[in-house]
Amino acid sequence: MAILERSEWYDYARMTNWTPKFATEEEIFPAMHSGMADVPLSVFDSYDEPYKISYREYVDVQRQKDAGVYSVKAALERADMYNRASPGWISAAKLHYGGVPVVEYHASLMESRFVRFAKAPGMRNMACFGAMDENRHAQIQLAFPHEYVSKDRQFDWATQAYRTQNWGILAARNLSDDMMMTRDVVQTAIMLNFAFETGFTNLQFIGLSADAANAGDYSFAKMIQSVQSDEARHAQLGTPLLKLMMENGHEAEAQRMVDISFWRTWRLFAVLSGIPMDYYVPLEHRENSWKEFMEEWIIDQFERNLRDLGLQRPWYWDYFLEDLSEEHHGQQIGTYSWRPTLWWNPTAGVSKIEREWLEEKYPGWNDTFGKAWDVVIDNMANGRMEQTVPGTLPVICKVSNLPVVGIPFKTTKIEQITYKGENIHFGSIVDKWIFEQDPERYCQTQTLVDRFLAGKIQPADLGGALQYMGLGVITDPADDSMDYSWVEEYRAVAAE
């Protein structure tokens, strides 16, 4: 085969379905793991993955990628990026490293389930490469922050974060467990490979790569580009499976999986990507706002993908378009206020010139979110720092595990139902709808506030909560990344 063209033997190598004689199809592909039990095994032979690659080609390409990334890293190590970079960019990197690398290991396990339980032979073949991809992604994104641990212990959260009960990690872990680890192959591929990776993973990596290059962190930019090139390939695992679903009477299930995954992913990425893009990246290095990135990479491209496959936009699409200008702004002021609970030092990003940029990109920002920041700034400028950290617990959404936020002085998006005698709160009507699709899946989730009220956090105060979340153990509680130097211009105005 080594002397043949790939096109002459590739289909023979990938078509590994067979007619079982010593075990039933149900025994080989259990419905709870494989999904679509009503569709004959022979139908899955038509699964046609868009990316074709052999093992020989895969190894050669990956070797070249790693060589390029690590050579750039080695060449730039003497440049001392840590001390030259802006505090805002360092915070963006810490946020990424704490929230992403270990999830890549989870994804490797997910792809391994595809290798065993996917009914489509082409999908099993590509998932084998996907499992190796994700393992490489985890390793490379743990290796890069490790060199900074001796300079800044917050980088240690890259390896430690998912061993803690930090509120942000609870949200990320809940999402990855829901989509990657607890559903059958079909549902997982639609929710993660299609809805999550086709849209939001590309957004996270392309946007961050551009911001890193602009900030002068070329090692990070090269690393993210290397990861994203793999994601673009195995993200396509779900697309041909969606076609099979549409052709075999599973349109409603496919639409529901896309609708659930899109919203859940959007809410988490509003924190993971939205906050850094609009607040942490230095103003002179920002190419586009978070909303503009979303409009280019999600609204246009993802909507076109849905239309090409015969799917509809999620039923809440208009609500989502409104949320583009709201959610991450609310989460920014929330996370900054609760800065002692973070594994990275947050950047306020609300100097006078930055506020002008925010108002330009989000008309009306100064009259809403800006007024909330005015209160924070007034307290800081006048030495009332204790009033800039809330003294009460926030309301946490049962589905997203994130604090419920809204537009200051205008609206609240909190939704509530009673289920099995428990009052359950949600951050939006969409989160409430997701819960109602499978209440038993989500009702057992315990948010950080649930754990606090159940007496699992002792002592029952901020110090006990920080200890429970790993702050003070792995690193000291976080604080303003710029040591509040940005407040001076407001303090000068107050003095006048």
Secondary structure, 3 states (H helix, E strand, C coil): CCCCCHHHHHHHHHCCCCCCCCCCHHHHCCHHHHCCCCCCHHHHHHCCCCCCCCHHHHHHHHHHHHHHHHHHHHHHHHHCHHHHCCHHHHHHHHHHHHHCHHHHHHHHHHHHHHHHHCCCHHHHHHHHHHHHHHHHHHHHHHHHHHCCCCCCHHHHHHHHHHHCCCHHHHHHHHHHHHHHHCCCHHHHHHHHHHHHHHHHHHHHHHHHHHHHHHHCCHHHHHHHHHHHHHHHHHHHHHHHHHHHHHHCCCHHHHHHHHHHHHHHHHHHHHHHHHHHHHHHCCHHHCCCCHHHHHHHHHHHHHHHHHHHHCCCCCCCHHHHHHHCCCHHHHHHHHHHHCHHHCCCCCCCCCCHHHHHHHHHHCCCCCCCHHHHHHHHHHHHHCCCHHHHCCCCCCCECCCCCCECCCCCCCCCCCEEEEECCEEEEECCHHHHHHHHHCHHHHHCCCCHHHHHHCCCCCCCCHHHHHHHHCECCCECCCCCCCCCHHHHHHHHHHHC
